[in-house]
């Protein structure tokens, strides 16, 4: 896998839980968090993920809605993140997202390039989701279906062919 030492790929995904922590409807989701986070941490190309002192991001509430959940991470490349999302033990858990998360209006995932070593903020991630919703995929905010290369590499929009049931938009 090619590692770009100048640029890394940031991602945000958001959702509204079907029920709060402790509710049987979300028990499998919360039960899998530590395992999936450990898998991400050990995955090739993983750089960073948003977390609080509990080791995950479920207590971080960027909105007044306590069921609104946010997840962010940074990866060495789009290919590294793609492998984790679609070709690891993360995939079966993600395939059950409709059990754990309500249907989300608009884009729930955005990707963008950041300088290596940079850690994006939640506000920045939410702004990228807004850009994607407002302007569609651009080099500033995109999806796996409409992916862009790092700023210092030539190329145009590419479809990485994500599984049709998960392309980053409800």
Backbone as CSV, one residue per row, in Angstrom:
resi,resn,N_x,N_y,N_z,CA_x,CA_y,CA_z,C_x,C_y,C_z
1,UNK,0.834,-1.171,0.000,0.000,0.000,0.000,0.880,1.236,0.000
2,UNK,0.559,2.190,-0.832,1.311,3.440,-0.928,0.990,4.321,0.260
3,UNK,1.992,4.821,0.940,1.796,5.737,2.047,2.245,7.114,1.618
4,UNK,1.367,8.076,1.758,1.676,9.453,1.420,2.163,10.138,2.686
5,UNK,3.404,10.601,2.703,3.967,11.172,3.912,3.586,12.636,4.113
6,UNK,3.020,13.293,3.104,2.679,14.706,3.210,1.219,14.899,3.596
7,UNK,0.338,14.061,3.068,-1.099,14.183,3.291,-1.676,12.911,3.893
8,UNK,-2.617,13.081,4.800,-3.380,11.980,5.349,-4.856,12.225,5.088
9,UNK,-5.639,11.165,5.142,-7.071,11.266,4.887,-7.838,11.325,6.204
10,UNK,-8.621,12.386,6.371,-9.495,12.519,7.532,-10.896,12.065,7.136
11,UNK,-11.614,11.535,8.106,-13.005,11.145,7.854,-13.841,11.487,9.070
12,UNK,-15.085,11.829,8.806,-16.081,11.996,9.846,-17.304,11.194,9.439
13,UNK,-17.939,10.570,10.401,-19.260,9.992,10.160,-20.105,10.271,11.385
14,UNK,-21.370,10.551,11.132,-22.294,10.938,12.180,-23.572,10.127,12.063
15,UNK,-24.334,10.127,13.115,-25.627,9.455,13.089,-26.410,9.773,14.341
16,UNK,-27.674,9.440,14.299,-28.540,9.598,15.472,-28.930,8.199,15.927
17,UNK,-28.496,7.852,17.125,-28.754,6.529,17.677,-30.252,6.251,17.782
18,UNK,-30.622,4.988,17.678,-32.022,4.602,17.843,-32.427,4.626,19.319
19,UNK,-31.447,4.545,20.208,-31.717,4.550,21.646,-30.418,4.904,22.374
20,UNK,-30.514,5.364,23.617,-29.302,5.737,24.358,-28.499,4.525,24.820
21,UNK,-27.267,4.769,25.267,-26.480,3.682,25.843,-27.270,3.026,26.982
22,UNK,-27.140,1.722,27.100,-27.854,0.991,28.133,-29.189,0.422,27.672
23,UNK,-29.665,0.881,26.523,-30.922,0.374,25.971,-30.622,-0.891,25.168
24,UNK,-31.464,-1.918,25.272,-31.220,-3.160,24.527,-31.117,-2.968,23.007
25,UNK,-31.760,-1.935,22.455,-31.717,-1.708,21.003,-30.328,-1.325,20.501
26,UNK,-29.499,-0.773,21.371,-28.148,-0.387,20.963,-27.067,-1.182,21.690
27,UNK,-27.467,-2.197,22.428,-26.512,-2.973,23.224,-25.421,-3.611,22.363
28,UNK,-25.785,-4.187,21.221,-24.771,-4.817,20.366,-23.783,-3.790,19.823
29,UNK,-24.279,-2.602,19.485,-23.386,-1.544,18.995,-22.377,-1.157,20.073
30,UNK,-22.873,-0.813,21.258,-21.964,-0.402,22.326,-21.074,-1.556,22.777
31,UNK,-21.590,-2.781,22.690,-20.799,-3.951,23.044,-19.641,-4.207,22.093
32,UNK,-19.762,-3.749,20.854,-18.718,-3.969,19.846,-17.703,-2.828,19.782
33,UNK,-17.980,-1.700,20.414,-17.117,-0.519,20.269,-15.651,-0.771,20.610
34,UNK,-15.382,-1.342,21.770,-13.981,-1.544,22.161,-13.254,-2.440,21.162
35,UNK,-13.926,-3.500,20.715,-13.310,-4.427,19.763,-13.033,-3.739,18.422
36,UNK,-13.991,-2.979,17.925,-13.825,-2.315,16.625,-12.800,-1.193,16.731
37,UNK,-12.797,-0.453,17.829,-11.786,0.586,18.002,-10.385,-0.015,18.080
38,UNK,-10.232,-1.136,18.764,-8.928,-1.805,18.829,-8.510,-2.294,17.446
39,UNK,-9.473,-2.778,16.674,-9.181,-3.198,15.306,-8.699,-2.017,14.473
40,UNK,-9.369,-0.882,14.588,-8.938,0.315,13.856,-7.527,0.702,14.280
41,UNK,-7.299,0.777,15.582,-5.983,1.178,16.098,-4.857,0.310,15.556
42,UNK,-5.137,-0.971,15.316,-4.118,-1.917,14.850,-4.094,-2.073,13.332
43,UNK,-4.980,-1.395,12.630,-5.074,-1.554,11.172,-3.939,-0.843,10.449
44,UNK,-3.438,-1.435,9.363,-2.408,-0.760,8.562,-2.922,0.590,8.070
45,UNK,-2.122,1.609,8.236,-2.475,2.935,7.757,-3.247,3.787,8.741
46,UNK,-3.629,3.218,9.887,-4.343,3.999,10.891,-3.396,5.029,11.509
47,UNK,-3.899,6.260,11.727,-3.098,7.321,12.326,-3.678,7.802,13.654
48,UNK,-4.976,8.118,13.689,-5.588,8.755,14.859,-7.093,8.578,14.802
49,UNK,-7.735,8.574,15.977,-9.196,8.625,16.018,-9.644,9.483,17.185
50,UNK,-10.789,10.101,17.026,-11.408,10.917,18.061,-11.806,10.011,19.217
51,UNK,-11.448,10.415,20.424,-11.846,9.650,21.595,-11.763,10.521,22.839
52,UNK,-12.533,10.136,23.835,-12.449,10.793,25.132,-11.739,9.837,26.098
53,UNK,-11.796,10.137,27.378,-11.076,9.309,28.354,-11.580,7.870,28.420
54,UNK,-12.789,7.611,27.905,-13.315,6.239,27.902,-12.731,5.397,26.774
55,UNK,-12.055,6.034,25.829,-11.465,5.303,24.714,-12.302,5.310,23.454
56,UNK,-13.493,5.919,23.507,-14.291,6.072,22.297,-14.861,7.482,22.267
57,UNK,-15.676,7.788,21.277,-16.173,9.150,21.112,-17.644,9.301,21.474
58,UNK,-18.250,8.281,22.092,-19.696,8.336,22.310,-20.116,9.377,23.345
59,UNK,-19.212,9.841,24.178,-19.553,10.871,25.161,-19.312,12.279,24.620
60,UNK,-18.809,12.381,23.405,-18.579,13.691,22.786,-19.866,14.088,22.070
61,UNK,-20.476,15.171,22.523,-21.766,15.607,21.983,-21.644,17.003,21.374
62,UNK,-21.432,17.083,20.055,-21.303,18.392,19.418,-22.652,19.079,19.165
63,UNK,-23.749,18.384,19.479,-25.083,18.938,19.276,-25.883,18.758,20.567
64,UNK,-26.974,19.496,20.687,-27.812,19.405,21.879,-28.482,18.037,22.003
65,UNK,-28.644,17.354,20.897,-29.303,16.046,20.876,-28.368,14.990,21.471
66,UNK,-28.728,14.378,22.608,-27.834,13.386,23.233,-27.708,12.097,22.424
67,UNK,-28.571,11.871,21.440,-28.483,10.668,20.608,-27.619,10.886,19.366
68,UNK,-27.201,12.136,19.118,-26.347,12.438,17.967,-24.929,11.970,18.283
69,UNK,-24.404,11.101,17.437,-23.066,10.536,17.655,-22.130,10.956,16.527
70,UNK,-20.879,11.168,16.884,-19.874,11.562,15.906,-18.660,10.649,16.044
71,UNK,-18.063,10.319,14.916,-16.847,9.520,14.876,-15.911,10.165,13.860
72,UNK,-14.656,10.289,14.212,-13.659,10.847,13.291,-12.377,10.044,13.398
73,UNK,-11.661,9.982,12.283,-10.348,9.335,12.299,-9.497,9.893,11.170
74,UNK,-8.209,9.590,11.236,-7.246,9.987,10.208,-6.468,8.740,9.806
75,UNK,-6.258,8.611,8.498,-5.598,7.436,7.921,-4.506,7.890,6.964
76,UNK,-3.524,7.033,6.748,-2.432,7.370,5.836,-2.891,7.510,4.396
77,UNK,-3.960,6.813,4.029,-4.418,6.847,2.636,-5.900,6.479,2.574
78,UNK,-6.512,6.796,1.456,-7.903,6.393,1.226,-7.994,4.870,1.162
79,UNK,-6.995,4.238,0.582,-7.004,2.771,0.472,-6.984,2.118,1.857
80,UNK,-6.214,2.668,2.784,-6.140,2.105,4.137,-7.501,2.207,4.833
81,UNK,-8.137,3.359,4.739,-9.455,3.515,5.350,-10.472,2.615,4.667
82,UNK,-10.429,2.537,3.352,-11.356,1.694,2.599,-11.249,0.233,3.045
83,UNK,-10.029,-0.252,3.208,-9.811,-1.637,3.655,-10.432,-1.867,5.030
84,UNK,-10.237,-0.928,5.938,-10.820,-1.071,7.271,-12.349,-1.058,7.196
85,UNK,-12.911,-0.110,6.466,-14.366,0.042,6.419,-15.034,-1.149,5.751
86,UNK,-14.503,-1.604,4.605,-15.193,-2.590,3.771,-14.607,-3.991,3.770
87,UNK,-13.431,-4.182,4.361,-12.784,-5.493,4.246,-12.226,-5.998,5.573
88,UNK,-12.860,-5.619,6.681,-12.369,-6.060,7.993,-13.553,-6.480,8.861
89,UNK,-13.287,-6.813,10.090,-14.358,-7.171,11.026,-15.259,-5.978,11.340
90,UNK,-14.877,-4.794,10.917,-15.731,-3.614,11.054,-16.962,-3.722,10.152
91,UNK,-16.816,-4.338,9.007,-17.874,-4.368,7.991,-19.179,-4.992,8.491
92,UNK,-19.175,-6.165,9.143,-20.446,-6.731,9.606,-21.165,-5.856,10.637
93,UNK,-20.403,-5.156,11.471,-21.020,-4.258,12.445,-21.638,-3.071,11.706
94,UNK,-20.907,-2.523,10.747,-21.419,-1.396,9.968,-22.663,-1.805,9.179
95,UNK,-22.706,-3.034,8.711,-23.856,-3.503,7.939,-25.140,-3.488,8.774
96,UNK,-25.010,-3.488,10.072,-26.170,-3.459,10.973,-26.528,-2.040,11.411
97,UNK,-25.966,-1.026,10.784,-26.149,0.344,11.262,-27.603,0.776,11.348
98,UNK,-28.474,0.243,10.493,-29.896,0.625,10.538,-30.565,0.143,11.832
99,UNK,-29.984,-0.859,12.489,-30.501,-1.291,13.785,-30.138,-0.293,14.881
100,UNK,-28.985,0.331,14.737,-28.440,1.174,15.795,-28.630,2.667,15.562
101,UNK,-28.765,3.053,14.281,-28.868,4.471,13.926,-30.107,4.730,13.083
102,UNK,-30.756,5.836,13.362,-31.919,6.240,12.584,-31.468,6.657,11.186
103,UNK,-32.398,6.594,10.232,-32.084,7.065,8.886,-31.690,8.528,8.995
104,UNK,-30.579,8.870,8.390,-30.023,10.220,8.491,-30.333,10.985,7.217
105,UNK,-30.847,12.177,7.363,-31.118,13.019,6.192,-29.809,13.631,5.721
106,UNK,-29.444,13.353,4.498,-28.235,13.940,3.936,-27.004,13.079,4.154
107,UNK,-25.869,13.689,3.936,-24.590,12.985,4.063,-24.263,12.729,5.529
108,UNK,-23.834,11.517,5.811,-23.421,11.177,7.169,-21.931,10.851,7.229
109,UNK,-21.256,10.891,6.082,-19.808,10.659,6.059,-19.165,11.623,5.074
110,UNK,-18.016,12.163,5.465,-17.228,13.005,4.570,-15.749,12.662,4.757
111,UNK,-15.017,12.751,3.667,-13.570,12.526,3.645,-12.900,13.797,3.150
112,UNK,-11.683,14.057,3.627,-10.895,15.179,3.124,-9.445,14.985,3.525
113,UNK,-8.565,15.639,2.780,-7.124,15.515,3.020,-6.665,16.548,4.034
114,UNK,-5.774,16.120,4.935,-5.172,17.014,5.923,-3.659,16.829,5.870
115,UNK,-2.907,17.856,6.231,-1.450,17.663,6.296,-1.104,16.590,7.324
116,UNK,-0.113,15.777,7.026,0.333,14.747,7.970,0.628,15.399,9.314
117,UNK,0.177,14.786,10.383,0.380,15.312,11.727,-0.759,16.187,12.226
118,UNK,-1.655,16.597,11.343,-2.776,17.459,11.718,-3.917,16.616,12.265
119,UNK,-4.588,17.101,13.313,-5.750,16.429,13.888,-6.958,17.346,13.732
120,UNK,-7.904,16.967,12.897,-9.069,17.822,12.674,-9.976,17.886,13.900
121,UNK,-10.713,18.975,13.999,-11.667,19.141,15.088,-13.043,18.645,14.650
122,UNK,-13.909,18.423,15.614,-15.278,18.014,15.313,-15.967,19.102,14.496
123,UNK,-15.779,20.363,14.870,-16.396,21.460,14.115,-15.933,21.450,12.661
124,UNK,-14.658,21.185,12.445,-14.144,21.107,11.073,-14.806,19.954,10.325
125,UNK,-14.936,18.816,10.976,-15.587,17.675,10.345,-17.032,17.974,9.987
126,UNK,-17.757,18.597,10.908,-19.152,18.965,10.627,-19.233,19.957,9.476
127,UNK,-18.267,20.867,9.405,-18.230,21.814,8.284,-17.988,21.084,6.963
128,UNK,-17.170,20.038,6.984,-16.930,19.250,5.757,-18.201,18.529,5.327
129,UNK,-18.955,18.010,6.282,-20.243,17.394,5.940,-21.168,18.424,5.293
130,UNK,-21.198,19.624,5.854,-22.030,20.686,5.304,-21.599,21.009,3.869
131,UNK,-20.296,21.139,3.652,-19.780,21.432,2.299,-20.199,20.347,1.311
132,UNK,-20.072,19.102,1.739,-20.435,17.985,0.874,-21.925,18.043,0.539
133,UNK,-22.738,18.326,1.519,-24.182,18.410,1.300,-24.533,19.588,0.384
134,UNK,-23.876,20.712,0.607,-24.202,21.945,-0.131,-23.661,21.939,-1.561
135,UNK,-22.433,21.461,-1.750,-21.752,21.577,-3.042,-21.497,20.257,-3.750
136,UNK,-21.793,19.136,-3.097,-21.480,17.847,-3.680,-19.996,17.549,-3.505
137,UNK,-19.558,16.396,-4.003,-18.153,16.008,-3.827,-17.198,16.969,-4.552
138,UNK,-16.234,17.456,-3.805,-15.151,18.286,-4.342,-13.872,17.835,-3.657
139,UNK,-12.763,18.398,-4.022,-11.505,18.031,-3.366,-11.491,18.446,-1.893
140,UNK,-12.428,19.296,-1.471,-12.505,19.740,-0.075,-13.352,18.837,0.820
141,UNK,-14.239,18.054,0.225,-15.101,17.138,0.977,-15.687,16.152,-0.020
142,UNK,-15.434,14.859,0.217,-15.846,13.856,-0.764,-16.205,12.553,-0.084
143,UNK,-16.511,11.536,-0.888,-16.897,10.216,-0.392,-16.055,9.162,-1.112
144,UNK,-16.197,7.920,-0.702,-15.531,6.840,-1.432,-16.085,6.707,-2.842
145,UNK,-17.343,7.031,-3.030,-17.970,6.941,-4.350,-17.418,8.011,-5.286
146,UNK,-17.033,9.146,-4.733,-16.468,10.260,-5.507,-15.242,10.757,-4.756
147,UNK,-14.160,10.009,-4.861,-12.937,10.272,-4.109,-11.958,11.121,-4.924
148,UNK,-11.192,11.950,-4.223,-10.210,12.806,-4.871,-8.814,12.476,-4.341
149,UNK,-7.782,12.652,-5.159,-6.412,12.376,-4.700,-5.916,13.480,-3.767
150,UNK,-4.818,13.224,-3.051,-4.232,14.271,-2.213,-3.889,15.504,-3.055
151,UNK,-3.857,16.678,-2.424,-3.625,17.925,-3.169,-2.341,17.959,-3.996
152,UNK,-1.321,17.240,-3.588,-0.056,17.291,-4.326,0.073,16.201,-5.385
153,UNK,-1.000,15.442,-5.618,-0.952,14.376,-6.616,-1.925,14.682,-7.743
154,UNK,-1.480,14.485,-8.974,-2.398,14.725,-10.086,-3.500,13.680,-10.108
155,UNK,-4.596,14.036,-10.662,-5.690,13.083,-10.779,-7.027,13.770,-10.632
156,UNK,-8.040,13.021,-10.917,-9.391,13.543,-10.832,-10.229,12.614,-9.966
157,UNK,-11.475,12.928,-9.860,-12.427,12.163,-9.075,-12.436,10.696,-9.500
158,UNK,-12.454,9.791,-8.501,-12.439,8.356,-8.754,-13.519,7.690,-7.907
159,UNK,-14.212,6.729,-8.486,-15.165,5.908,-7.748,-14.399,4.712,-7.195
160,UNK,-14.252,4.644,-5.867,-13.541,3.526,-5.245,-14.428,2.294,-5.135
161,UNK,-15.647,2.399,-5.622,-16.611,1.309,-5.669,-16.932,0.738,-4.286
162,UNK,-17.419,1.612,-3.392,-17.856,1.087,-2.094,-19.089,0.222,-2.272
163,UNK,-19.339,-0.631,-1.314,-20.548,-1.444,-1.362,-21.749,-0.516,-1.482
164,UNK,-22.708,-0.837,-2.348,-23.823,0.062,-2.612,-24.646,0.425,-1.379
165,UNK,-24.687,-0.428,-0.374,-25.484,-0.164,0.804,-24.817,0.818,1.760
166,UNK,-23.614,1.271,1.427,-22.931,2.209,2.327,-22.046,3.142,1.532
167,UNK,-22.609,4.208,1.032,-21.816,5.155,0.243,-21.693,6.513,0.929
168,UNK,-22.138,6.635,2.173,-21.953,7.875,2.913,-23.107,8.836,2.835
169,UNK,-24.230,8.374,2.278,-25.411,9.234,2.198,-26.629,8.349,2.440
170,UNK,-27.561,8.905,3.188,-28.778,8.149,3.507,-29.576,7.850,2.250
